[in-house]
Amino acid sequence: MKLEFPLLGLLAARSMSGYDIKRWCEVEGKFVGLDRHASQIYRELNRMQVDGWVQWQTDPRDGAPDAKIYTVTEAGLQRLRHWVRSSYVPPRRFQDPEFAFRLRVGMMLGEPGMSDLVRQELAARREQVRLNRDRPYDTETDDDRAEIDAEALDFIAREIRHQGERQIDGWIAWLERLLATIDTRAAAAKPKPDGRPEVSS
């Protein structure tokens, strides 16, 4: 996932300084694979400003250097919407940051098709389980390798595999709950005949 998309997503939610963005990446971003170095963030912000996707204004600071406060432009929002609507190919690794950010931005912008995105991710992970859950273990070692503890290798390989199975099962269960909630929210927001949204009681 290109760095421009999470940056545009953050700035679509609120105006931020480069320092604010860097702090977000250090605190929140590390949980979704976006703990980027400050130089990467500022370089990307400069490029996005040249491309017309963000703009900035000076925020004077007493006793400190002035700050640049970045805001997403209409062109930046269109770039973000185009990304959210573009084809999503689930990566081999589940819990990839792109899925979470695409979903986060799409929900924030009220984009249709977010339930389809979750269904696509869910189908990919169910297929992963189907293909891999019962495959045989391969922890064979050469007979002449006396320094290798084959029993310990077999034990830890099974433990690691079982932990991975628990993690993907948890991911699938979360996707199922999320899909049900998104579908419920969408149904509650369907407009009435007069064009106004339904108000759920």
C-alpha positions in Angstrom: 0.0 0.0 0.0 1.4 3.4 -1.0 2.0 5.8 1.9 -0.1 8.4 0.2 -3.4 6.6 1.0 -3.1 6.4 4.8 -1.8 10.0 4.8 -4.7 11.2 2.7 -7.1 9.2 4.9 -5.7 10.8 8.1 -5.9 14.3 6.5 -9.4 13.6 5.3 -10.5 13.1 8.9 -8.7 16.2 10.2 -6.0 18.8 9.4 -2.7 17.8 10.9 0.9 19.0 11.1 3.7 16.8 9.9 4.6 16.2 13.5 1.1 15.2 14.4 1.2 12.6 11.5 4.6 11.3 12.6 3.3 10.9 16.1 0.2 9.0 14.8 2.4 6.7 12.8 4.6 6.0 15.9 1.6 5.3 18.2 -1.3 4.1 16.2 0.5 3.3 12.9 2.7 0.6 14.5 -0.3 -1.6 15.1 -1.2 -1.5 11.4 2.3 -1.6 9.8 2.6 2.1 9.3 5.4 3.1 11.6 7.3 5.2 9.0 10.3 7.4 9.5 9.7 11.1 9.7 11.8 11.7 6.5 9.4 9.4 4.5 6.3 11.2 5.8 7.6 14.7 5.0 8.9 13.6 1.6 5.5 12.1 0.8 3.6 15.2 2.1 5.8 17.4 -0.2 5.1 15.2 -3.2 1.3 15.2 -2.5 1.4 19.0 -2.2 3.0 19.2 -5.6 0.4 16.8 -7.0 -2.4 19.0 -5.6 -3.7 16.4 -3.2 -2.9 18.3 0.0 -2.4 22.0 0.8 -0.9 23.6 3.9 -1.0 26.8 5.8 1.3 28.2 8.4 0.4 28.0 12.0 2.5 30.5 14.0 3.9 29.1 17.3 5.2 31.3 20.1 8.8 30.4 21.0 8.9 27.6 18.5 9.2 27.2 14.7 6.0 27.8 12.8 4.2 24.6 11.9 2.7 23.6 8.5 -0.9 22.4 8.9 -1.8 20.0 6.1 -5.4 19.7 4.7 -6.6 17.3 2.0 -7.9 19.0 -1.1 -10.9 18.0 -3.3 -8.4 16.4 -5.7 -6.9 14.5 -2.7 -10.4 13.3 -1.7 -11.1 12.1 -5.3 -7.7 10.3 -5.3 -8.7 8.6 -2.0 -12.2 7.6 -3.2 -10.7 6.2 -6.4 -8.4 4.0 -4.3 -11.2 2.8 -2.1 -13.3 1.9 -5.2 -10.4 0.2 -7.0 -10.0 -3.5 -7.2 -8.9 -5.2 -4.0 -6.8 -8.3 -4.2 -6.5 -10.0 -0.8 -2.8 -10.5 -0.1 -1.4 -13.9 1.0 -1.0 -12.6 4.6 -4.1 -11.9 6.5 -4.4 -8.8 8.7 -2.6 -6.8 6.0 -2.8 -3.1 6.7 -4.3 -2.3 3.3 -7.6 -4.1 4.1 -8.0 -2.2 7.4 -7.2 1.2 5.9 -9.3 0.7 2.9 -12.2 -0.3 5.1 -11.5 2.6 7.5 -11.4 5.2 4.8 -14.4 3.7 2.9 -16.6 3.7 6.0 -15.5 7.2 6.9 -16.4 8.6 3.5 -19.7 6.7 3.3 -18.5 4.7 0.3 -20.8 1.9 -0.9 -19.4 -1.5 -1.3 -17.7 -1.9 2.1 -19.7 -5.0 2.8 -18.5 -6.4 -0.5 -14.9 -5.6 0.6 -15.4 -7.6 3.8 -17.0 -10.5 1.9 -14.1 -10.6 -0.4 -11.6 -10.7 2.4 -13.7 -13.3 4.3 -13.9 -15.6 1.2 -10.2 -15.4 0.7 -9.4 -16.3 4.3 -11.9 -19.2 4.3 -10.3 -20.5 1.2 -6.9 -20.3 2.8 -8.2 -22.4 5.7 -9.8 -24.9 3.3 -6.5 -25.3 1.4 -4.1 -25.5 4.3 -5.9 -26.7 7.5 -5.4 -30.4 6.9 -2.1 -30.4 5.0 0.5 -32.8 6.4 3.3 -31.6 8.5 6.8 -31.6 7.0 9.4 -31.6 9.8 11.5 -34.5 8.6 15.3 -34.3 9.3 18.3 -36.1 7.9 19.1 -39.2 9.9 22.8 -38.3 10.2 22.1 -34.9 11.8 22.8 -35.9 15.4 22.8 -32.3 16.6 19.2 -31.8 15.5 16.4 -32.6 18.0 13.7 -33.9 15.6 11.2 -34.3 18.4 11.6 -30.7 19.5 11.4 -29.5 15.9 8.1 -31.4 15.4 6.7 -30.0 18.7 7.5 -26.4 18.0 6.3 -26.6 14.4 3.0 -27.9 15.5 2.7 -25.2 18.2 3.4 -22.4 15.7 1.0 -23.9 13.2 -1.8 -24.2 15.8 -1.2 -20.6 16.9 -1.5 -19.5 13.3 -4.7 -21.5 12.9 -6.2 -19.8 16.0 -5.3 -16.4 14.7 -6.8 -16.9 11.3 -9.9 -18.4 12.9 -10.2 -15.3 15.1 -9.8 -13.1 12.1 -12.6 -14.9 10.2 -14.9 -14.7 13.2 -14.2 -11.0 13.5 -14.9 -10.5 9.8 -18.2 -12.4 10.1 -19.3 -10.2 13.0 -18.2 -7.1 11.2 -20.1 -8.0 8.1 -23.3 -8.6 10.0 -22.9 -5.2 11.7 -22.1 -3.3 8.5 -25.2 -4.9 6.8 -27.4 -4.0 9.8 -26.1 -0.4 9.7 -26.7 -0.2 5.9 -30.3 -1.5 6.3 -31.0 1.0 9.1 -29.7 3.9 6.9 -31.9 3.0 3.8 -33.8 6.1 2.8 -37.6 6.3 3.3 -39.8 7.1 0.2 -39.4 10.8 0.9 -35.6 10.4 0.5 -34.7 10.9 4.1 -32.8 8.2 6.0 -34.7 5.9 8.3 -34.1 6.6 11.9 -33.5 3.4 13.8 -35.3 3.2 17.2 
